[in-house]
Amino acid sequence: MHWYNYLITILLSGFIGYGIIWFAIKLLFHPREAVNIFGYKYQGIFPKNKIKIAEMLGHLSTELLPFADIEQRITSADNLEKLKPEIERHIDTFLNKKLRDVFPILSKFIGERTTNQLKEAYMNELETMFPALMNQYMQQLKNDIDLEKIVVEKVTGFSSEKLEGILKKITKKEFQFLKVAGAVFGCLIGIIQVVFNILTP
């Protein structure tokens, strides 16, 4: 047996190994719709289990993003501090312009000192009201929004093509590694076969 026959055997084995892994990855996503093969209905693993995947992601979303954490972040004092400059700007506009436009006579009796005192009173009241209002809002939001249900509906609504694209994008490197590993493993089998043929009289 000539050396190039040995080389062809090794390369062919590597190609077969690569092809098997490539085909196995294809079976994860295809066929997208169930097909009847010798009386057995077959469908790609991910399209077939799309609802189960959606339910798992929905359940996982509530664990990764619990409402308690969201509420804590939104009602934190830091958020109020970030909003204060914008709130003060609106209060200034209201007291110094809008209120005077609506009640022009009142503006004659309200000076800058009184306006500043009113603004300070509003800001102090806001610091007390903000956490309570946001807590109440978050409780209402929690009752109105079912995060798990939303995620399940969104993922279930994905087309098989979109789901395949997302999963392939996430696992692109891993799939490529599996294909290369399949080719390498196939080549090793080919080498073993060649060595066996050489050693066998």
C-alpha positions in Angstrom: 0.0 0.0 0.0 1.5 3.3 -1.1 2.0 6.2 1.3 -0.6 8.4 -0.4 -3.2 5.7 0.3 -2.3 5.9 3.9 -2.7 9.7 3.8 -6.0 9.4 2.1 -7.2 7.0 4.8 -6.2 9.5 7.5 -7.7 12.5 5.8 -10.9 10.6 5.0 -11.3 9.5 8.6 -10.7 13.1 9.7 -13.4 14.3 7.2 -15.8 11.7 8.4 -15.2 12.7 12.1 -15.8 16.4 11.2 -18.9 15.5 9.2 -20.4 13.4 12.0 -20.1 16.3 14.4 -21.4 18.8 11.8 -24.4 16.6 11.2 -25.0 16.1 14.9 -25.0 19.9 15.4 -27.4 20.3 12.5 -29.8 17.9 14.2 -30.0 20.2 17.2 -31.9 22.7 15.1 -33.2 20.8 12.1 -35.7 19.8 11.0 -37.5 22.8 12.4 -40.9 21.1 11.9 -41.5 17.5 12.8 -41.1 15.1 10.0 -42.1 11.4 9.7 -39.2 9.1 9.3 -40.2 5.4 9.0 -43.2 6.0 11.2 -41.2 8.0 13.8 -41.7 11.7 14.1 -38.5 13.5 14.4 -37.8 17.2 15.1 -34.7 19.2 15.9 -33.9 19.2 19.7 -34.2 22.9 20.2 -37.4 23.5 18.1 -39.0 20.5 19.7 -38.2 21.8 23.2 -38.7 25.5 22.6 -41.6 25.8 25.1 -39.6 24.0 27.8 -36.6 26.2 27.1 -38.8 29.3 27.4 -40.3 28.1 30.7 -36.8 27.4 32.1 -35.6 30.9 31.0 -38.7 32.5 32.5 -38.2 30.7 35.8 -34.5 31.6 35.7 -35.3 35.3 35.1 -37.2 35.5 38.3 -34.2 34.1 40.2 -31.6 36.3 38.5 -33.7 39.4 38.7 -36.0 39.2 41.8 -38.4 42.1 42.3 -36.9 42.7 45.8 -33.5 43.6 44.2 -35.2 45.9 41.7 -37.2 47.6 44.4 -34.1 48.1 46.6 -32.2 49.7 43.7 -35.1 52.0 42.6 -36.0 53.2 46.1 -32.4 53.8 47.2 -31.4 57.2 48.4 -28.8 57.4 45.6 -31.5 57.5 43.0 -33.2 60.4 44.7 -29.8 62.2 44.8 -29.4 61.7 41.1 -32.9 63.1 40.4 -32.6 66.1 42.8 -31.0 68.6 40.3 -33.8 67.9 37.7 -36.5 68.1 40.4 -35.1 71.4 41.7 -35.1 72.8 38.2 -38.7 72.0 37.8 -39.7 73.4 41.2 -37.8 76.6 40.3 -39.6 76.9 37.0 -42.9 76.3 38.8 -42.4 78.8 41.6 -40.7 81.5 39.6 -42.6 81.4 36.4 -45.7 79.2 36.2 -47.1 80.1 39.6 -46.5 83.8 38.9 -48.2 83.5 35.5 -51.3 81.9 37.0 -51.4 84.1 40.1 -49.8 87.4 39.0 -51.1 89.3 42.1 -49.6 86.6 44.4 -46.2 87.2 42.9 -46.2 90.7 44.4 -46.3 89.2 47.9 -43.9 86.3 47.3 -40.2 87.3 47.2 -37.1 85.3 46.5 -36.6 84.4 50.1 -40.2 82.9 50.3 -39.6 81.0 47.1 -36.5 79.5 48.4 -38.2 78.5 51.6 -41.0 76.9 49.6 -38.5 75.0 47.5 -36.6 73.8 50.5 -39.9 72.6 52.1 -40.8 70.7 48.9 -37.4 69.0 48.7 -37.6 68.0 52.4 -41.1 66.6 51.9 -39.9 64.8 48.7 -37.1 63.0 50.7 -39.8 61.6 53.0 -42.3 60.8 50.3 -40.0 59.3 47.7 -39.2 56.0 49.4 -42.9 55.4 50.4 -44.2 56.3 46.9 -41.7 54.1 45.1 -42.3 51.2 47.5 -46.0 51.5 46.8 -45.4 51.8 43.0 -43.1 48.7 43.1 -45.8 46.7 44.9 -48.3 47.7 42.3 -45.8 46.9 39.5 -45.2 43.5 41.1 -48.9 42.7 41.0 -49.3 44.0 37.4 -46.2 42.5 35.8 -45.5 38.7 35.7 -41.8 38.7 34.6 -41.7 35.0 34.2 -44.8 35.0 31.9 -43.4 37.8 29.8 -40.1 36.0 29.2 -41.9 32.7 28.4 -44.2 34.5 25.9 -41.3 36.3 24.3 -39.1 33.2 23.9 -42.0 31.1 22.7 -42.8 33.8 20.1 -39.3 33.5 18.6 -39.2 31.9 15.3 -37.1 28.7 15.0 -34.7 30.6 12.7 -34.2 33.4 15.3 -33.8 30.9 18.2 -31.2 29.0 16.1 -29.4 32.3 15.3 -29.2 33.3 19.0 -28.0 29.9 20.2 -25.4 29.6 17.4 -24.1 33.1 18.3 -23.7 32.1 21.9 -22.1 28.7 21.2 -20.2 29.5 18.0 -16.8 28.9 19.4 -17.8 25.7 21.2 -19.5 24.3 18.1 -16.3 25.1 16.0 -14.2 23.4 18.7 -16.4 20.3 18.5 -16.0 20.1 14.7 -12.3 20.4 14.9 -12.2 17.8 17.7 -14.2 15.5 15.6 -11.8 15.9 12.7 -8.8 15.3 15.0 -10.4 12.3 16.5 -11.2 11.0 13.1 -7.6 11.5 12.0 -6.4 9.5 15.0 -8.7 6.7 14.1 -7.3 6.8 10.6 -3.7 6.7 11.9 -4.5 3.7 14.1 -6.1 2.0 11.1 -3.0 2.7 9.0 -0.6 1.5 11.7 -2.7 -1.6 12.1 -2.6 -2.3 8.4 1.2 -1.8 8.3 1.8 -4.1 11.2 -0.6 -6.7 9.9 1.1 -8.9 7.4 
